Amino acid sequence: MKAAVLHEVNKPLVIEDVSLQKPGPREVLIRTAVAGLCHSDLHFMEGLYPHPLPAVLGHESAGVVEQVGSDVTYVKPGDHVVTCLSVFCGTCDNCTTGRPVLCTDTSVKMLPGASNRLSWARSEKLNQFLNLSSFAEQMLVHENAIVKIRKDMPLELAALIGCGVVTGYGAVVNTAKVAPGESVVVIGCGGVGMAAINGAQIAGAGRIIAVDTNPAKLQLATKLGATDIVDPRNGDVVQQVRDLTNGGVHHSFEVLGRKETAEQAFAMLAPGGTATIVGMIPFGQKIELHGFDFLRERKIQGSSMGSNHFRVDMPRLIEFYMRGKLHLEDWISAKLKLSEINEGFAAMKAGKTVRSVIMFDA
């Protein structure tokens, strides 16, 4: 099969012929239909986060089950599925206390470099990425890395739910638990940011402020639920938000993964407010906060993949889409072939897209 392989950081992905092992116990072979280009992949491509190389990247995807291994009871060939990197065991302390996104069982949620599912003609090991590797025509995954979905859901839209949508929506609903009427600001209007804005609208937030420098993205944000827009080029972004909200917001969501915007997210909180860091701040980077601000019970917290329970959250998100509450069609900026993947990432880095997707059947 064809797959996009990262050989070195800061170098283009290379389309290679690779192979997969046959499904073992509790493993599922999937024909990849669609894979989204996520900014998280770009972090690894640029070396901002470490990972063993060479590797087949990609983690936001949907497809059709082709074959199942022994002991698999959840899906059968022909089922449509969405993948999720939040593979869970179901038996560790975090799984059994309702936090499967933080599963600690490394025999299921294998650490980077541990998987031997991928192979090729070369002597060096080919690494699987985040237990998925969806920039390939097929994927071999643990059955607890997928959720079965209704077959009338378009797969190119379902793929978005596998990372960007569940991350942004989940940060609002699961991590921060935004209540009806509360004020929200989202810093960064890419795919995940749009999901947070749309999620805040679904959750019943009152004022929803979108922050970005791209006018087209700000316009789309208003369609997805933003009541106000803020362009940092027009002045101090913290002061702009404070002026709009008479002193600060209940919830801020940082979706860019930058030191300065994480600090701004905390600074624009009202007393008692909570900043949720969704973006992947580069490995080793520290942020600085004023200790005095904590005296007014301001809080800052992280969110991993929207604190999801993905086998519950994703079918619900699909129902929201089917009922016209989740506006997924507006997010897809480009549909690409696998051979065009590097152009897709270049457009992402230039800020030209909300989400591009690889269509494997195109």
C-alpha positions in Angstrom: 0.0 0.0 0.0 1.0 3.7 -0.4 1.8 5.7 2.7 3.3 9.1 3.4 6.5 8.6 5.4 8.4 11.2 7.5 12.1 10.4 7.2 13.6 13.5 8.8 12.2 16.6 10.6 11.8 19.7 8.4 11.8 17.6 5.3 8.8 16.7 3.0 6.9 13.6 3.5 7.7 10.8 1.0 5.2 8.5 -0.6 6.5 5.0 -0.1 5.3 1.4 -0.5 4.8 -0.1 2.9 3.0 -3.2 4.4 1.0 -4.1 7.5 0.9 -7.2 9.6 -2.2 -9.3 9.6 -4.6 -8.4 12.4 -3.7 -10.0 15.7 -5.9 -10.5 18.7 -8.2 -7.5 19.2 -6.8 -5.8 16.1 -8.7 -4.3 13.2 -7.6 -3.7 9.6 -9.2 -0.6 8.1 -9.3 0.7 4.6 -8.6 4.4 5.1 -11.2 6.5 3.3 -10.2 10.0 4.6 -7.5 11.5 6.7 -7.4 15.1 7.9 -4.3 17.2 8.0 -3.9 18.3 11.7 -1.6 20.9 13.1 -0.4 18.3 15.6 1.1 16.4 12.7 3.0 19.5 11.7 4.4 19.8 15.2 6.1 16.4 14.8 7.2 17.2 11.2 8.9 20.3 12.4 10.6 18.5 15.4 8.7 20.5 18.0 7.7 17.2 19.6 10.0 14.1 19.5 9.0 10.8 17.8 11.0 7.9 16.5 11.7 8.2 12.7 11.0 7.1 10.1 7.2 7.1 10.7 3.9 7.2 8.9 2.1 10.2 10.4 -1.7 10.9 10.5 -4.2 10.5 13.2 -7.5 12.1 12.1 -9.3 9.6 10.0 -12.3 7.5 9.0 -12.6 4.3 7.0 -14.2 0.9 6.5 -13.4 -2.2 8.4 -11.8 -4.8 6.1 -10.7 -7.6 8.5 -10.8 -8.3 12.2 -8.5 -10.4 14.4 -9.4 -12.9 17.0 -11.4 -11.8 20.0 -12.8 -8.7 18.2 -16.5 -8.4 18.9 -17.1 -4.6 18.5 -17.0 -4.4 14.7 -17.2 -6.6 11.6 -16.0 -6.2 8.0 -18.0 -3.5 6.2 -18.6 -1.3 9.3 -17.8 2.4 9.0 -15.5 3.7 11.7 -13.8 6.8 13.0 -10.3 6.4 14.6 -9.1 8.2 17.7 -5.6 8.3 19.2 -7.2 8.1 22.7 -7.0 4.3 22.5 -8.1 2.9 25.9 -7.8 -0.4 27.8 -10.9 -0.1 29.9 -9.3 -1.6 33.0 -6.6 0.7 34.3 -7.3 3.2 37.1 -7.9 6.1 34.8 -10.2 4.1 32.5 -12.3 2.8 35.4 -12.6 6.2 37.0 -14.0 7.8 33.9 -10.9 9.3 32.3 -10.1 6.8 29.4 -8.3 9.6 27.5 -5.5 9.2 30.1 -5.3 5.4 29.8 -2.0 4.1 31.2 -1.9 0.6 29.8 1.0 0.7 27.4 0.2 -2.8 26.0 -2.9 -1.1 24.4 -1.8 2.5 24.2 1.6 1.7 23.0 4.4 4.2 23.4 6.2 5.7 20.4 8.5 3.1 18.8 6.8 0.1 20.5 4.5 -1.0 17.6 5.6 -3.5 15.0 2.5 -3.2 12.8 4.2 -1.4 9.9 7.0 -2.8 7.7 8.7 -2.2 4.4 11.6 -3.5 2.3 14.2 -1.4 4.1 16.2 -2.7 7.0 15.3 0.1 9.4 12.1 0.0 11.5 9.1 1.9 10.3 7.2 3.4 13.2 3.5 3.7 13.7 2.3 7.2 14.8 0.0 7.5 17.8 -1.2 3.9 17.4 -2.9 4.9 14.1 -0.7 6.2 11.1 -3.6 7.3 8.9 -1.6 8.8 6.1 -1.8 5.4 4.5 -4.2 3.4 2.4 -4.8 1.0 5.3 -4.5 1.1 9.1 -4.0 -1.7 11.6 -5.3 -0.6 15.0 -6.5 -1.9 18.4 -10.3 -2.3 18.4 -10.4 0.3 21.2 -9.0 2.9 18.9 -12.1 3.1 16.8 -15.8 4.0 17.1 -18.5 2.5 14.9 -20.7 5.1 13.2 -23.9 5.2 11.1 -23.3 4.5 7.4 -25.2 7.6 6.2 -22.6 9.9 7.8 -20.2 11.2 5.0 -16.8 9.8 5.8 -14.9 13.0 4.8 -16.9 14.8 7.6 -16.7 12.0 10.0 -12.9 12.0 9.8 -12.9 15.6 11.2 -14.6 14.4 14.3 -11.7 11.9 15.0 -9.4 14.7 16.3 -10.2 18.3 15.6 -13.8 18.3 16.4 -13.7 16.1 19.5 -10.7 18.1 20.8 -12.3 21.5 20.5 -15.9 20.5 21.4 -14.6 18.3 24.2 -12.4 21.0 25.7 -15.6 23.2 26.1 -18.0 20.5 27.2 -15.9 17.9 29.0 -12.8 19.7 30.3 -14.2 23.2 31.1 -17.8 22.2 31.5 -19.0 25.5 30.1 -22.5 26.3 31.5 -25.3 28.0 29.7 -24.9 31.8 29.7 -21.2 31.8 30.5 -18.8 33.9 28.4 -16.2 32.2 26.3 -13.1 33.4 24.3 -11.4 31.1 21.8 -7.8 32.1 20.7 -7.1 30.7 17.3 -9.7 29.9 14.7 -8.3 26.8 12.9 -10.1 23.5 12.9 -9.9 22.9 16.7 -10.8 26.5 17.4 -13.8 26.3 15.2 -14.9 23.2 17.0 -14.6 25.0 20.3 -16.7 27.9 19.0 -19.4 25.6 17.6 -19.2 23.5 20.8 -19.7 26.6 23.0 -22.8 27.5 21.0 -24.2 23.9 21.4 -23.4 24.2 25.1 -25.4 27.4 25.4 -22.6 29.8 26.1 -23.6 33.5 26.2 -21.0 35.6 24.7 -18.6 33.7 22.4 -15.5 35.7 21.3 -13.3 34.5 18.5 -9.7 35.8 18.3 -7.7 35.5 15.1 -5.8 37.6 12.5 -7.4 36.0 9.5 -10.6 37.9 8.4 -12.0 34.8 6.5 -11.6 32.6 9.6 -13.3 35.3 11.8 -16.2 35.5 9.3 -16.6 31.7 9.5 -16.4 31.8 13.3 -19.5 34.1 13.4 -21.4 31.6 11.3 -20.4 28.8 13.8 -21.5 30.7 16.8 -19.2 33.6 17.7 -21.0 36.7 18.9 -17.9 38.9 18.8 -14.6 38.9 16.9 -11.2 40.3 18.0 -8.2 40.9 15.7 -5.0 41.2 17.7 -3.7 43.6 15.1 -6.1 46.1 16.3 -4.4 46.5 19.7 -3.9 44.7 23.0 -5.9 41.5 22.7 -6.4 41.1 26.5 -7.7 44.7 26.8 -10.0 44.2 23.8 -11.6 41.1 25.5 -11.8 42.9 28.8 -13.6 45.8 27.2 -16.1 43.6 25.5 -16.9 41.6 28.7 -16.7 44.4 31.3 -13.7 42.8 33.0 -13.0 39.4 31.6 -14.5 36.0 30.6 -15.6 33.0 32.5 -13.7 30.7 30.1 -10.8 31.1 27.7 -9.5 28.5 25.3 -6.0 28.7 23.9 -5.9 26.7 20.7 -2.6 27.8 19.0 -0.1 26.2 21.3 2.0 29.4 21.9 3.6 30.8 25.0 2.3 34.3 24.6 -1.3 33.3 23.8 -1.4 30.9 26.7 -0.4 33.8 29.0 -3.0 36.0 27.3 -5.7 33.4 27.9 -5.0 33.5 31.6 -4.8 37.3 31.7 -8.2 37.9 30.1 -10.1 35.9 32.8 -12.6 37.4 35.1 -12.2 36.5 38.8 -13.0 32.8 39.2 -12.5 32.2 35.5 -10.7 29.2 33.9 -8.2 29.1 31.1 -8.0 25.8 29.2 -4.9 25.2 27.1 -5.8 23.1 24.1 -2.9 23.9 21.8 0.3 21.9 21.8 2.9 24.3 23.3 6.3 23.2 22.0 8.1 20.6 24.0 10.2 22.2 26.8 8.6 25.6 26.4 7.5 27.2 29.7 4.8 29.9 30.3 4.9 32.7 32.9 2.0 33.9 35.0 1.6 36.5 37.6 1.2 34.8 41.0 -1.1 37.6 42.3 -3.8 36.6 39.7 -4.4 33.3 41.5 -5.6 35.2 44.6 -8.8 35.9 42.7 -9.3 32.2 42.1 -8.4 32.2 38.4 -7.4 28.8 37.2 -5.4 27.3 34.3 -5.7 23.7 33.1 -4.8 21.4 30.2 -7.1 19.5 27.9 -6.0 16.3 26.2 -8.1 15.4 23.1 -11.1 17.2 24.7 -11.1 14.9 27.8 -13.1 12.6 25.5 -15.1 9.5 26.0 -15.0 9.1 22.2 -17.4 6.1 21.9 -20.0 8.3 23.5 -18.9 11.8 22.3 -18.4 11.0 18.6 -21.8 9.4 17.9 -23.4 12.4 19.7 -21.4 14.8 17.5 -22.6 13.0 14.4 -26.2 13.4 15.7 -25.5 17.2 16.1 -24.3 17.3 12.5 -27.3 15.4 11.3 -29.6 17.8 13.1 -27.8 20.9 11.7 -26.1 22.0 14.9 -22.5 21.1 13.9 -21.5 22.8 10.7 -18.8 20.4 9.4 -19.1 21.2 5.7 -17.8 24.8 6.3 -14.5 23.5 7.7 -13.1 21.6 4.7 -10.9 24.0 2.8 -9.4 21.4 0.3 -9.8 17.8 -0.7 -6.4 16.4 -1.7 -4.8 13.2 -3.1 -2.2 11.5 -1.0 0.4 12.8 -3.5 -0.6 16.4 -2.6 0.0 16.0 1.1 3.0 18.3 1.3 1.1 21.1 -0.5 -1.6 20.7 2.0 0.7 21.2 5.0 2.3 24.2 3.3 -1.1 25.8 3.0 -1.8 25.0 6.6 1.4 26.6 7.8 0.6 29.7 5.7 -2.8 30.0 7.5 -4.8 29.5 4.4 -7.0 26.6 5.5 -9.3 25.5 8.3 -9.0 21.8 7.4 -7.7 19.9 4.4 -8.4 16.2 4.0 -6.8 13.4 2.0 -9.4 11.5 0.0 -8.0 8.0 -0.6 -10.7 7.0 -3.1 -10.2 10.2 -5.2 
